[in-house]
């Protein structure tokens, strides 16, 4: 299919997740994404036994890799020619690093007055705008970590969702700039911080806290969000599996109790959420005991028939075995490094602009010569740049043994 981003060239500079995730989304929408990497490569290329991590493989598919030493004048010249031919530049470099490498909006705008420049930083404008930040730092200072506790200790969620949310917001900003009839400088200057992203994502909880304060409701930091609702959460079944039960309303509670013939749960003193919260230990014991008495399959079928929302708590190793995930179009099968991977596609099937020949994640510098020749460099000039180590081409074969250290027995 032809997408709105067909023919658009994106220069992606960055590492870890935020900017690469945004580049991944743009690639899935049909853009030609050129991943510019330093000679040592994106740090996610060396996080799993010395080789590429799941982050790199999942979010670098479909991209082309160009390896340039941007600390050299010659490398800067190559980058400038790339930017002059591009439509979009996106990066998540620290502000000072962006200045040193001449990657600010003003730098890129001088080279290309039509460029859309997107910078994902730790913090947006304000007293902390020069500070570095990462996903767990943002969880810590936007209220998320305070409410997520393990044995009373504030703990990060695990997945780097704020990085990915930032990547999504970046793409929204880029699409808004592309859709503008006559985009001015401010429209083409897309800026956002992980911190401000975290505030917006947490808006419901932040407003909820204000609501409780003004109504005089006592906050419970050890049980944030819906998890303060008894009967809502994961419970172990008789066969040692875990089922997550959606218990948000009084109707849900009633259906659950009827389905499992829990007579105690149908007492009038447990009819409302407020009453059940006041008797949390009793309610939790009722649910835990009822679930523990039944095997997973029998329990899930019973709850489905009763209209109670539930699902198995799956591991990352088994999640993609679900028939729902196996529906054609939801996963892409791509080889990399002698291994085979099922990679989830963006969940917009009618907007996806990828085909059966989608590129596997690239080796470091795999497309350096190809891209440079496309923007005007001759074969001789490419060879000279390689010899001068201004640009790089792959140094390792694309095999399992070359990319990852073997498991010691």
C-alpha positions, 0 to 999 in steps of 0.5 A: 500500500502507499502511505502518507510517508512513502518517499519520505527520508528520515535520518535517525540519530540516537540510542536505546529506545525513545528515538529508535522507537519513533524511527521504527514507527515511521518505518512501519508507516512507509518512511525510509529510515536511515539509522546513523550510528557511531563507529562503536554502534548503537549501545543496544547492539552490545547488550545481549552476550556482547551482541544485539539485544531485543531492543535493537532487533525489534526496533531496527527492522526495516531501517538502513544503517550508516556508520559515521564518525561525527567527531571528524570534520569529514564525518560532519560533511557526510552528515550535512549532505544527508540532512540536506537530502532528508525530510525528517531528522529525529534524535534523543541526544543530550542537549549538549551533545546535539550542540557539539555534533551540530544537530540542533534545529538551527543547525539542520534548518540552515542545511535544509529549510524544509526539514522537520527536526524532532528532538526527544530530551530528558526534560523540556524547557525549564530549570532542568532542561540540561539534566540527563534523564532515563525512563526510570528517572522519569518514573521516579519523578512523575509519581509512577514509582511512588505508587508501584512498590515491592515490599514497600520499596518504590520500584520501576515498572520494568518495561521502558514505557515512557521511552516508547510513549515519547516515541509515539508523541514524537511521531504525532508531532512529526505527522502534524508538521507533515500535515500542515499546509504551510509549516513555519519554523515552530511547526517544523521544530518538534520538541518533547521531554521524557518528563513532560511525556510522563506528566501527560501519561500520568495525568489521570493519576495526578488529577485523581490525587488532587481530587482525593486531596480536595475531597478529603480522601486518604491516599494509599501509596501502596496500592495505586490506581485500580489495584486498590479495588479488592478482587482486581488482579492476578490469582493462582489457579489450582494447576499453578497458572495465574489468571487476571480478573477484571473487577472494576464494578459491583456488577463484575463482583456479582457476576463473579460470585454467581459464576463460582457459586460463592454464597458468602460473596453475595452477602448484602454487606459486600454489595458495593465497592465501598463496602468491599474496600472496608473489608479488603482482607475478607474479599481477597481471601474469598477470591483467592480461595475460589480461584485456587480451587479450580483449574485454569481452563475450567475457571476461564471458561466459567468466567467467560460465560458469565461475562467476567473479564479475565485472561491468563498471565502469560510469560514473554516466552509464551505470549506470541503462541496465543492464536490472537497474536498468530492472526496473519499480519500481526507478526513479521517473521524476519531472520537476523544473525542466523536466528529467526524472530517473530516481530510484532507489527504496529497495531494499525493494519490498514496503515502499515506500509511494509511488505514481505521483503522488509529488511531485517535489522541491519549490521553496523554500517551495512548500508553506508556505501549504498546511502552515500552513493545515493546522495552523490558520493562516488565509489572512489570517495566512499573507499577513501572515507572507509580507509580514513575511518570516517565511515564504516562498513560491517566488520563481522559476518551476520552469524550467531557466533560472530554476533553473540558470545556462546553460552558457557557450559 
